Amino acid sequence: MSNKKSNLDKEPNNTRLMRLELIFAPLLIFLPIVVSIFLIRDWFYRGFSKGISTYDGELFLAIIILVGNIVFDVLFLKSLISLNEK
């Protein structure tokens, strides 16, 4: 009896967490992409165009953010889709 009650008590929290993930999903997905695009643009205009090699670190950072975001967002979106289908 107590197991059923504890499972029922946890269910509203799961729906709240799911709603919270859905609300913050666009922020978690698009903000790192925007930041990496800004860094790549900054590197192109200041580093590549003017030939200043100190901006190469911005390019490296932007690529790390972009690739990491794409890799983890694919998994994140797959899990959100599978949970929504249930």
DRENSE-468947 format. One record per residue (C-alpha): z, y, x; residue in three letters. Coordinates in steps of 0.001 Angstrom, whole numbers, padded with zeros to 6 digits, always signed. Each point is the difference from the previous one (the first is absolute). Example, Ala and Ser with C-alpha at 12.3 -4.5 7.8 and 13.67 -1.06 7.14 Angstrom:
+007800-004500+012300ALA-000660+003440+001370SER
***
This chain:
+000000+000000+000000MET+000863+002422+002769SER-003307-000732+001799ASN-001993+001016-003067LYS+001972+003194-000342LYS-000434+000927+003665SER-003768-000588-000245ASN-000202+002199-003075LEU+001968+002740+001731ASP-002454+000058+002915LYS-003123+000233-002163GLU+000237+003718-000912PRO+000405+000847+003681ASN-003179-001911+000833ASN-001975+001954-002574THR+001454+003256+001301ARG-000944-000909+003554LEU-003474-000976-001124MET-000419+003326-001780ARG+001255+001830+003079LEU-002492-001830+002209GLU-002821+000872-002374LEU+000997+003659-000016ILE+000203+000262+003788PHE-003027-002218+000742ALA-002509+002878+000151PRO+002306+001905+002331LEU+000508-003029+002237LEU-003721-000681+000127ILE-001634+003411+000184PHE+002453+002055+002050LEU-000480-001956+003258PRO-003767+000033-000540ILE+000033+003782-000443VAL+002171+000452+003097VAL-002269-002204+002115SER-003115+001818-001238ILE+001644+003307+000877PHE+000818-001276+003500LEU-003524-001324+000526ILE-001468+003310-001154ARG+002339+001904+002287ASP-000941-002242+002919TRP-003710+000470-000704PHE+000116+003790-000219TYR+002490+000661+002783ARG-000335-003008+002270GLY-003532-001342-000219PHE-001882+003235-000655SER+001790+002013+002656LYS+000389-002883+002439GLY+003807+000155+000180ILE+001334-003463+000764SER+003588+000768-001041THR-000997-000558-003632TYR-000901-003636+000639ASP+003557-000926-000925GLY-000607+001389-003490GLU-003017-002243-000387LEU+002006-003015+001151PHE+002817+000834-002413LEU-002431+000550-002871ALA-001666-003358+000612ILE+003368-001780+000099ILE+001071+001640-003262ILE-003318-000710-001700LEU-000311-003636+001063VAL+003663-000752-000705GLY-000231+001649-003384ASN-003121-001930-000971ILE+001466-003338+001113VAL+003283+000431-001853PHE-001492+001703-003055ASP-002283-002928-000695VAL+003012-002317-000094LEU+002019+002526-002015PHE-002728+000421-002595LEU-000512-003766-000284LYS+003701-000495-000681SER+000042+002809-002574LEU-003012-001469-001789ILE+001505-003485-000043SER+003299+001317-001345LEU-001752+002003-002717ASN-001922-003057-001123GLU+003185-002024-000514LYS
***
